[in-house]
Structure formats: C-alpha cells, structure tokens
Amino acid sequence: MIMKKKTSLACSECGSRNYSVGVGGTARTERLEVKKFCRHCNKHTLHRETK
C-alpha cells in the first residue's frame, strides 16, 4: 500500500489554509502551486503548498 503525505494549501494573499491534499511519493524540489477559490478573499487566488 502506497502512503501519501498530507500537506495543506495556503492562500498567497491572506495566508489562510483552505485545502489539504495528498501528495505522492515522488521527490520534488518545488512546492505545489494551484489556483483555487479562497472563501476568505472571496475570489480565485494562487494557493501554495505548506508543511
């Protein structure tokens, strides 16, 4: 069974952690960046992976 590491995505504008994602076992040097909806900012913003 493959275990996924759980990380959270934080809004780049307000800093709130809105989403949690399971990241696979591949080694990456860059953090995940996805455009998602932030309910605190009430608009689509860039969300970055945090620890």
CHARMM-style PDB file with segment names, atoms N, HN, CA, C and O in Angstrom:
ATOM      1  N   MET     1       0.834  -1.184   0.000  1.00  0.00      PROA
ATOM      2  CA  MET     1       0.000   0.000   0.000  1.00  0.00      PROA
ATOM      3  C   MET     1       0.878   1.247   0.000  1.00  0.00      PROA
ATOM      4  O   MET     1       1.800   1.363   0.807  1.00  0.00      PROA
ATOM      5  N   ILE     2       0.595   2.163  -0.892  1.00  0.00      PROA
ATOM      6  HN  ILE     2      -0.154   2.068  -1.548  1.00  0.00      PROA
ATOM      7  CA  ILE     2       1.379   3.394  -1.013  1.00  0.00      PROA
ATOM      8  C   ILE     2       0.795   4.449  -0.083  1.00  0.00      PROA
ATOM      9  O   ILE     2      -0.399   4.741  -0.129  1.00  0.00      PROA
ATOM     10  N   MET     3       1.652   5.015   0.761  1.00  0.00      PROA
ATOM     11  HN  MET     3       2.623   4.778   0.798  1.00  0.00      PROA
ATOM     12  CA  MET     3       1.221   6.064   1.685  1.00  0.00      PROA
ATOM     13  C   MET     3       1.417   7.423   1.024  1.00  0.00      PROA
ATOM     14  O   MET     3       2.424   7.663   0.359  1.00  0.00      PROA
ATOM     15  N   LYS     4       0.450   8.298   1.215  1.00  0.00      PROA
ATOM     16  HN  LYS     4      -0.368   8.103   1.755  1.00  0.00      PROA
ATOM     17  CA  LYS     4       0.553   9.645   0.684  1.00  0.00      PROA
ATOM     18  C   LYS     4       0.803  10.610   1.828  1.00  0.00      PROA
ATOM     19  O   LYS     4       0.199  10.504   2.895  1.00  0.00      PROA
ATOM     20  N   LYS     5       1.692  11.542   1.591  1.00  0.00      PROA
ATOM     21  HN  LYS     5       2.182  11.628   0.724  1.00  0.00      PROA
ATOM     22  CA  LYS     5       1.987  12.563   2.584  1.00  0.00      PROA
ATOM     23  C   LYS     5       0.923  13.658   2.476  1.00  0.00      PROA
ATOM     24  O   LYS     5       0.634  14.141   1.381  1.00  0.00      PROA
ATOM     25  N   LYS     6       0.352  14.041   3.599  1.00  0.00      PROA
ATOM     26  HN  LYS     6       0.587  13.649   4.488  1.00  0.00      PROA
ATOM     27  CA  LYS     6      -0.695  15.054   3.598  1.00  0.00      PROA
ATOM     28  C   LYS     6      -0.084  16.431   3.810  1.00  0.00      PROA
ATOM     29  O   LYS     6       0.663  16.645   4.764  1.00  0.00      PROA
ATOM     30  N   THR     7      -0.401  17.355   2.926  1.00  0.00      PROA
ATOM     31  HN  THR     7      -1.009  17.181   2.151  1.00  0.00      PROA
ATOM     32  CA  THR     7       0.035  18.734   3.083  1.00  0.00      PROA
ATOM     33  C   THR     7      -1.170  19.643   2.905  1.00  0.00      PROA
ATOM     34  O   THR     7      -2.216  19.213   2.419  1.00  0.00      PROA
ATOM     35  N   SER     8      -1.018  20.884   3.295  1.00  0.00      PROA
ATOM     36  HN  SER     8      -0.167  21.233   3.690  1.00  0.00      PROA
ATOM     37  CA  SER     8      -2.120  21.828   3.141  1.00  0.00      PROA
ATOM     38  C   SER     8      -1.725  22.920   2.162  1.00  0.00      PROA
ATOM     39  O   SER     8      -0.544  23.214   1.975  1.00  0.00      PROA
ATOM     40  N   LEU     9      -2.738  23.516   1.540  1.00  0.00      PROA
ATOM     41  HN  LEU     9      -3.697  23.277   1.692  1.00  0.00      PROA
ATOM     42  CA  LEU     9      -2.520  24.611   0.599  1.00  0.00      PROA
ATOM     43  C   LEU     9      -2.959  25.907   1.259  1.00  0.00      PROA
ATOM     44  O   LEU     9      -4.074  26.004   1.771  1.00  0.00      PROA
ATOM     45  N   ALA    10      -2.080  26.903   1.245  1.00  0.00      PROA
ATOM     46  HN  ALA    10      -1.175  26.825   0.828  1.00  0.00      PROA
ATOM     47  CA  ALA    10      -2.367  28.191   1.861  1.00  0.00      PROA
ATOM     48  C   ALA    10      -2.525  29.255   0.787  1.00  0.00      PROA
ATOM     49  O   ALA    10      -1.808  29.252  -0.214  1.00  0.00      PROA
ATOM     50  N   CYS    11      -3.461  30.158   0.999  1.00  0.00      PROA
ATOM     51  HN  CYS    11      -4.043  30.161   1.811  1.00  0.00      PROA
ATOM     52  CA  CYS    11      -3.705  31.262   0.073  1.00  0.00      PROA
ATOM     53  C   CYS    11      -2.505  32.201   0.084  1.00  0.00      PROA
ATOM     54  O   CYS    11      -1.970  32.516   1.146  1.00  0.00      PROA
ATOM     55  N   SER    12      -2.083  32.646  -1.094  1.00  0.00      PROA
ATOM     56  HN  SER    12      -2.518  32.389  -1.957  1.00  0.00      PROA
ATOM     57  CA  SER    12      -0.917  33.519  -1.172  1.00  0.00      PROA
ATOM     58  C   SER    12      -1.253  34.955  -0.774  1.00  0.00      PROA
ATOM     59  O   SER    12      -0.346  35.729  -0.467  1.00  0.00      PROA
ATOM     60  N   GLU    13      -2.536  35.331  -0.770  1.00  0.00      PROA
ATOM     61  HN  GLU    13      -3.273  34.702  -1.019  1.00  0.00      PROA
ATOM     62  CA  GLU    13      -2.914  36.701  -0.415  1.00  0.00      PROA
ATOM     63  C   GLU    13      -3.214  36.859   1.078  1.00  0.00      PROA
ATOM     64  O   GLU    13      -2.658  37.743   1.729  1.00  0.00      PROA
ATOM     65  N   CYS    14      -4.090  36.006   1.626  1.00  0.00      PROA
ATOM     66  HN  CYS    14      -4.542  35.287   1.097  1.00  0.00      PROA
ATOM     67  CA  CYS    14      -4.476  36.179   3.030  1.00  0.00      PROA
ATOM     68  C   CYS    14      -3.762  35.204   3.957  1.00  0.00      PROA
ATOM     69  O   CYS    14      -3.737  35.430   5.167  1.00  0.00      PROA
ATOM     70  N   GLY    15      -3.178  34.119   3.428  1.00  0.00      PROA
ATOM     71  HN  GLY    15      -3.199  33.935   2.446  1.00  0.00      PROA
ATOM     72  CA  GLY    15      -2.411  33.185   4.246  1.00  0.00      PROA
ATOM     73  C   GLY    15      -3.231  32.096   4.914  1.00  0.00      PROA
ATOM     74  O   GLY    15      -2.665  31.271   5.631  1.00  0.00      PROA
ATOM     75  N   SER    16      -4.543  32.060   4.709  1.00  0.00      PROA
ATOM     76  HN  SER    16      -5.003  32.730   4.126  1.00  0.00      PROA
ATOM     77  CA  SER    16      -5.362  31.034   5.347  1.00  0.00      PROA
ATOM     78  C   SER    16      -5.168  29.697   4.651  1.00  0.00      PROA
ATOM     79  O   SER    16      -5.010  29.635   3.432  1.00  0.00      PROA
ATOM     80  N   ARG    17      -5.183  28.628   5.437  1.00  0.00      PROA
ATOM     81  HN  ARG    17      -5.311  28.678   6.428  1.00  0.00      PROA
ATOM     82  CA  ARG    17      -5.001  27.278   4.905  1.00  0.00      PROA
ATOM     83  C   ARG    17      -6.373  26.687   4.632  1.00  0.00      PROA
ATOM     84  O   ARG    17      -7.071  26.271   5.556  1.00  0.00      PROA
ATOM     85  N   ASN    18      -6.761  26.649   3.362  1.00  0.00      PROA
ATOM     86  HN  ASN    18      -6.193  26.987   2.610  1.00  0.00      PROA
ATOM     87  CA  ASN    18      -8.105  26.260   2.974  1.00  0.00      PROA
ATOM     88  C   ASN    18      -8.229  24.819   2.532  1.00  0.00      PROA
ATOM     89  O   ASN    18      -9.288  24.220   2.719  1.00  0.00      PROA
ATOM     90  N   TYR    19      -7.202  24.241   1.958  1.00  0.00      PROA
ATOM     91  HN  TYR    19      -6.342  24.728   1.806  1.00  0.00      PROA
ATOM     92  CA  TYR    19      -7.295  22.920   1.344  1.00  0.00      PROA
ATOM     93  C   TYR    19      -6.208  22.006   1.884  1.00  0.00      PROA
ATOM     94  O   TYR    19      -5.119  22.466   2.226  1.00  0.00      PROA
ATOM     95  N   SER    20      -6.501  20.705   1.961  1.00  0.00      PROA
ATOM     96  HN  SER    20      -7.386  20.331   1.683  1.00  0.00      PROA
ATOM     97  CA  SER    20      -5.483  19.712   2.282  1.00  0.00      PROA
ATOM     98  C   SER    20      -5.454  18.701   1.141  1.00  0.00      PROA
ATOM     99  O   SER    20      -6.501  18.277   0.652  1.00  0.00      PROA
ATOM    100  N   VAL    21      -4.255  18.321   0.724  1.00  0.00      PROA
ATOM    101  HN  VAL    21      -3.405  18.666   1.122  1.00  0.00      PROA
ATOM    102  CA  VAL    21      -4.088  17.416  -0.406  1.00  0.00      PROA
ATOM    103  C   VAL    21      -3.128  16.303  -0.021  1.00  0.00      PROA
ATOM    104  O   VAL    21      -2.272  16.473   0.847  1.00  0.00      PROA
ATOM    105  N   GLY    22      -3.285  15.159  -0.680  1.00  0.00      PROA
ATOM    106  HN  GLY    22      -3.980  15.021  -1.385  1.00  0.00      PROA
ATOM    107  CA  GLY    22      -2.367  14.049  -0.508  1.00  0.00      PROA
ATOM    108  C   GLY    22      -1.356  14.068  -1.631  1.00  0.00      PROA
ATOM    109  O   GLY    22      -1.726  13.983  -2.802  1.00  0.00      PROA
ATOM    110  N   VAL    23      -0.087  14.176  -1.293  1.00  0.00      PROA
ATOM    111  HN  VAL    23       0.215  14.245  -0.342  1.00  0.00      PROA
ATOM    112  CA  VAL    23       0.983  14.259  -2.288  1.00  0.00      PROA
ATOM    113  C   VAL    23       1.665  12.904  -2.354  1.00  0.00      PROA
ATOM    114  O   VAL    23       1.988  12.312  -1.324  1.00  0.00      PROA
ATOM    115  N   GLY    24       1.883  12.413  -3.576  1.00  0.00      PROA
ATOM    116  HN  GLY    24       1.620  12.894  -4.412  1.00  0.00      PROA
ATOM    117  CA  GLY    24       2.500  11.104  -3.778  1.00  0.00      PROA
ATOM    118  C   GLY    24       3.946  11.061  -3.341  1.00  0.00      PROA
ATOM    119  O   GLY    24       4.495  12.058  -2.871  1.00  0.00      PROA
ATOM    120  N   GLY    25       4.562   9.902  -3.497  1.00  0.00      PROA
ATOM    121  HN  GLY    25       4.116   9.092  -3.878  1.00  0.00      PROA
ATOM    122  CA  GLY    25       5.909   9.665  -3.008  1.00  0.00      PROA
ATOM    123  C   GLY    25       7.020  10.211  -3.886  1.00  0.00      PROA
ATOM    124  O   GLY    25       8.193   9.990  -3.582  1.00  0.00      PROA
ATOM    125  N   THR    26       6.700  10.914  -4.960  1.00  0.00      PROA
ATOM    126  HN  THR    26       5.747  11.094  -5.207  1.00  0.00      PROA
ATOM    127  CA  THR    26       7.755  11.425  -5.826  1.00  0.00      PROA
ATOM    128  C   THR    26       8.461  12.590  -5.155  1.00  0.00      PROA
ATOM    129  O   THR    26       7.817  13.444  -4.546  1.00  0.00      PROA
ATOM    130  N   ALA    27       9.770  12.627  -5.264  1.00  0.00      PROA
ATOM    131  HN  ALA    27      10.294  11.934  -5.759  1.00  0.00      PROA
ATOM    132  CA  ALA    27      10.565  13.693  -4.657  1.00  0.00      PROA
ATOM    133  C   ALA    27      10.542  14.916  -5.569  1.00  0.00      PROA
ATOM    134  O   ALA    27      10.940  14.844  -6.731  1.00  0.00      PROA
ATOM    135  N   ARG    28      10.075  16.024  -5.035  1.00  0.00      PROA
ATOM    136  HN  ARG    28       9.752  16.082  -4.090  1.00  0.00      PROA
ATOM    137  CA  ARG    28      10.024  17.275  -5.793  1.00  0.00      PROA
ATOM    138  C   ARG    28      10.857  18.322  -5.073  1.00  0.00      PROA
ATOM    139  O   ARG    28      10.982  18.286  -3.848  1.00  0.00      PROA
ATOM    140  N   THR    29      11.422  19.244  -5.818  1.00  0.00      PROA
ATOM    141  HN  THR    29      11.321  19.273  -6.812  1.00  0.00      PROA
ATOM    142  CA  THR    29      12.190  20.322  -5.206  1.00  0.00      PROA
ATOM    143  C   THR    29      11.351  21.589  -5.081  1.00  0.00      PROA
ATOM    144  O   THR    29      11.628  22.443  -4.239  1.00  0.00      PROA
ATOM    145  N   GLU    30      10.319  21.709  -5.926  1.00  0.00      PROA
ATOM    146  HN  GLU    30      10.094  21.015  -6.610  1.00  0.00      PROA
ATOM    147  CA  GLU    30       9.465  22.898  -5.887  1.00  0.00      PROA
ATOM    148  C   GLU    30       8.161  22.588  -5.185  1.00  0.00      PROA
ATOM    149  O   GLU    30       7.708  21.444  -5.170  1.00  0.00      PROA
ATOM    150  N   ARG    31       7.558  23.619  -4.599  1.00  0.00      PROA
ATOM    151  HN  ARG    31       7.926  24.548  -4.612  1.00  0.00      PROA
ATOM    152  CA  ARG    31       6.284  23.445  -3.921  1.00  0.00      PROA
ATOM    153  C   ARG    31       5.139  23.501  -4.922  1.00  0.00      PROA
ATOM    154  O   ARG    31       5.229  24.160  -5.958  1.00  0.00      PROA
ATOM    155  N   LEU    32       4.068  22.801  -4.595  1.00  0.00      PROA
ATOM    156  HN  LEU    32       3.995  22.266  -3.754  1.00  0.00      PROA
ATOM    157  CA  LEU    32       2.887  22.745  -5.437  1.00  0.00      PROA
ATOM    158  C   LEU    32       2.169  24.093  -5.421  1.00  0.00      PROA
ATOM    159  O   LEU    32       1.948  24.661  -4.352  1.00  0.00      PROA
ATOM    160  N   GLU    33       1.806  24.608  -6.589  1.00  0.00      PROA
ATOM    161  HN  GLU    33       1.985  24.147  -7.458  1.00  0.00      PROA
ATOM    162  CA  GLU    33       1.066  25.867  -6.709  1.00  0.00      PROA
ATOM    163  C   GLU    33      -0.147  25.633  -7.587  1.00  0.00      PROA
ATOM    164  O   GLU    33      -0.017  25.202  -8.732  1.00  0.00      PROA
ATOM    165  N   VAL    34      -1.344  25.921  -7.044  1.00  0.00      PROA
ATOM    166  HN  VAL    34      -1.449  26.272  -6.114  1.00  0.00      PROA
ATOM    167  CA  VAL    34      -2.595  25.688  -7.750  1.00  0.00      PROA
ATOM    168  C   VAL    34      -3.484  26.900  -7.554  1.00  0.00      PROA
ATOM    169  O   VAL    34      -3.508  27.498  -6.478  1.00  0.00      PROA
ATOM    170  N   LYS    35      -4.219  27.262  -8.602  1.00  0.00      PROA
ATOM    171  HN  LYS    35      -4.200  26.777  -9.476  1.00  0.00      PROA
ATOM    172  CA  LYS    35      -5.177  28.352  -8.478  1.00  0.00      PROA
ATOM    173  C   LYS    35      -6.499  27.785  -7.980  1.00  0.00      PROA
ATOM    174  O   LYS    35      -7.132  26.985  -8.670  1.00  0.00      PROA
ATOM    175  N   LYS    36      -6.926  28.200  -6.771  1.00  0.00      PROA
ATOM    176  HN  LYS    36      -6.413  28.850  -6.210  1.00  0.00      PROA
ATOM    177  CA  LYS    36      -8.143  27.682  -6.148  1.00  0.00      PROA
ATOM    178  C   LYS    36      -8.969  28.849  -5.619  1.00  0.00      PROA
ATOM    179  O   LYS    36      -8.499  29.985  -5.573  1.00  0.00      PROA
ATOM    180  N   PHE    37     -10.207  28.556  -5.221  1.00  0.00      PROA
ATOM    181  HN  PHE    37     -10.590  27.633  -5.259  1.00  0.00      PROA
ATOM    182  CA  PHE    37     -11.089  29.578  -4.665  1.00  0.00      PROA
ATOM    183  C   PHE    37     -10.831  29.723  -3.176  1.00  0.00      PROA
ATOM    184  O   PHE    37     -10.838  28.733  -2.443  1.00  0.00      PROA
ATOM    185  N   CYS    38     -10.603  30.950  -2.723  1.00  0.00      PROA
ATOM    186  HN  CYS    38     -10.598  31.754  -3.317  1.00  0.00      PROA
ATOM    187  CA  CYS    38     -10.416  31.250  -1.301  1.00  0.00      PROA
ATOM    188  C   CYS    38     -11.711  31.863  -0.779  1.00  0.00      PROA
ATOM    189  O   CYS    38     -12.157  32.900  -1.270  1.00  0.00      PROA
ATOM    190  N   ARG    39     -12.309  31.222   0.214  1.00  0.00      PROA
ATOM    191  HN  ARG    39     -11.947  30.380   0.614  1.00  0.00      PROA
ATOM    192  CA  ARG    39     -13.577  31.728   0.723  1.00  0.00      PROA
ATOM    193  C   ARG    39     -13.396  32.948   1.614  1.00  0.00      PROA
ATOM    194  O   ARG    39     -14.352  33.686   1.854  1.00  0.00      PROA
ATOM    195  N   HSD    40     -12.170  33.169   2.111  1.00  0.00      PROA
ATOM    196  HN  HSD    40     -11.394  32.570   1.916  1.00  0.00      PROA
ATOM    197  CA  HSD    40     -11.905  34.353   2.927  1.00  0.00      PROA
ATOM    198  C   HSD    40     -11.711  35.596   2.057  1.00  0.00      PROA
ATOM    199  O   HSD    40     -12.177  36.681   2.405  1.00  0.00      PROA
ATOM    200  N   CYS    41     -11.020  35.432   0.925  1.00  0.00      PROA
ATOM    201  HN  CYS    41     -10.642  34.550   0.643  1.00  0.00      PROA
ATOM    202  CA  CYS    41     -10.833  36.533  -0.027  1.00  0.00      PROA
ATOM    203  C   CYS    41     -12.024  36.668  -0.968  1.00  0.00      PROA
ATOM    204  O   CYS    41     -12.224  37.722  -1.573  1.00  0.00      PROA
ATOM    205  N   ASN    42     -12.815  35.603  -1.091  1.00  0.00      PROA
ATOM    206  HN  ASN    42     -12.652  34.748  -0.600  1.00  0.00      PROA
ATOM    207  CA  ASN    42     -13.989  35.532  -1.961  1.00  0.00      PROA
ATOM    208  C   ASN    42     -13.621  35.685  -3.446  1.00  0.00      PROA
ATOM    209  O   ASN    42     -14.346  36.314  -4.217  1.00  0.00      PROA
ATOM    210  N   LYS    43     -12.476  35.092  -3.828  1.00  0.00      PROA
ATOM    211  HN  LYS    43     -11.887  34.580  -3.202  1.00  0.00      PROA
ATOM    212  CA  LYS    43     -12.051  35.095  -5.229  1.00  0.00      PROA
ATOM    213  C   LYS    43     -11.040  33.976  -5.454  1.00  0.00      PROA
ATOM    214  O   LYS    43     -10.561  33.364  -4.500  1.00  0.00      PROA
ATOM    215  N   HSD    44     -10.719  33.713  -6.716  1.00  0.00      PROA
ATOM    216  HN  HSD    44     -11.108  34.210  -7.491  1.00  0.00      PROA
ATOM    217  CA  HSD    44      -9.727  32.705  -7.066  1.00  0.00      PROA
ATOM    218  C   HSD    44      -8.336  33.298  -6.895  1.00  0.00      PROA
ATOM    219  O   HSD    44      -8.023  34.341  -7.470  1.00  0.00      PROA
ATOM    220  N   THR    45      -7.501  32.629  -6.102  1.00  0.00      PROA
ATOM    221  HN  THR    45      -7.755  31.782  -5.635  1.00  0.00      PROA
ATOM    222  CA  THR    45      -6.140  33.083  -5.848  1.00  0.00      PROA
ATOM    223  C   THR    45      -5.185  31.904  -5.971  1.00  0.00      PROA
ATOM    224  O   THR    45      -5.608  30.751  -6.060  1.00  0.00      PROA
ATOM    225  N   LEU    46      -3.909  32.207  -5.976  1.00  0.00      PROA
ATOM    226  HN  LEU    46      -3.566  33.143  -5.904  1.00  0.00      PROA
ATOM    227  CA  LEU    46      -2.879  31.182  -6.032  1.00  0.00      PROA
ATOM    228  C   LEU    46      -2.684  30.595  -4.640  1.00  0.00      PROA
ATOM    229  O   LEU    46      -2.474  31.330  -3.676  1.00  0.00      PROA
ATOM    230  N   HSD    47      -2.754  29.275  -4.537  1.00  0.00      PROA
ATOM    231  HN  HSD    47      -2.925  28.677  -5.321  1.00  0.00      PROA
ATOM    232  CA  HSD    47      -2.538  28.573  -3.273  1.00  0.00      PROA
ATOM    233  C   HSD    47      -1.231  27.787  -3.379  1.00  0.00      PROA
ATOM    234  O   HSD    47      -0.985  27.104  -4.374  1.00  0.00      PROA
ATOM    235  N   ARG    48      -0.393  27.892  -2.340  1.00  0.00      PROA
ATOM    236  HN  ARG    48      -0.592  28.447  -1.533  1.00  0.00      PROA
ATOM    237  CA  ARG    48       0.906  27.221  -2.327  1.00  0.00      PROA
ATOM    238  C   ARG    48       0.942  26.150  -1.238  1.00  0.00      PROA
ATOM    239  O   ARG    48       0.267  26.255  -0.213  1.00  0.00      PROA
ATOM    240  N   GLU    49       1.739  25.130  -1.486  1.00  0.00      PROA
ATOM    241  HN  GLU    49       2.287  25.045  -2.319  1.00  0.00      PROA
ATOM    242  CA  GLU    49       1.882  24.030  -0.544  1.00  0.00      PROA
ATOM    243  C   GLU    49       2.646  24.487   0.692  1.00  0.00      PROA
ATOM    244  O   GLU    49       3.672  25.158   0.583  1.00  0.00      PROA
ATOM    245  N   THR    50       2.140  24.120   1.874  1.00  0.00      PROA
ATOM    246  HN  THR    50       1.306  23.575   1.962  1.00  0.00      PROA
ATOM    247  CA  THR    50       2.813  24.402   3.132  1.00  0.00      PROA
ATOM    248  C   THR    50       3.086  23.086   3.839  1.00  0.00      PROA
ATOM    249  O   THR    50       2.615  22.037   3.398  1.00  0.00      PROA
ATOM    250  N   LYS    51       3.829  23.127   4.913  1.00  0.00      PROA
ATOM    251  HN  LYS    51       4.211  23.979   5.271  1.00  0.00      PROA
ATOM    252  CA  LYS    51       4.136  21.917   5.662  1.00  0.00      PROA
ATOM    253  C   LYS    51       3.104  21.643   6.710  1.00  0.00      PROA
ATOM    254  OT1 LYS    51       3.210  20.655   7.437  1.00  0.00      PROA
TER     255      LYS     51
END
